[in-house]
Amino acid sequence: MSKKESKNLKELSSFELQKELSNEKQKLVDLKFDLSAGKVKNIKEVKKTKKRVAQLLTALNAQEK
């Protein structure tokens, strides 16, 4: 994640982070389902989505403290 993206996460409200997290988790479920069905050509997308979920959780936890 670039510094610009991390600043953007810090500026988001808790509600917006929750919404983004929900979207990314749903995307991850869809990717895993498509992967098992053989529809996903870019396997790296799963790794990128997992990383984005972790970044959102980190930003959300930092805001709560």
Secondary structure, DSSP 8 states (H G I E B T S, - for coil): --HHHHHHHHHS-HHHHHHHHHHHHHHHHHHHHHHHHT--S-THHHHHHHHHHHHHHHHHHHHH-
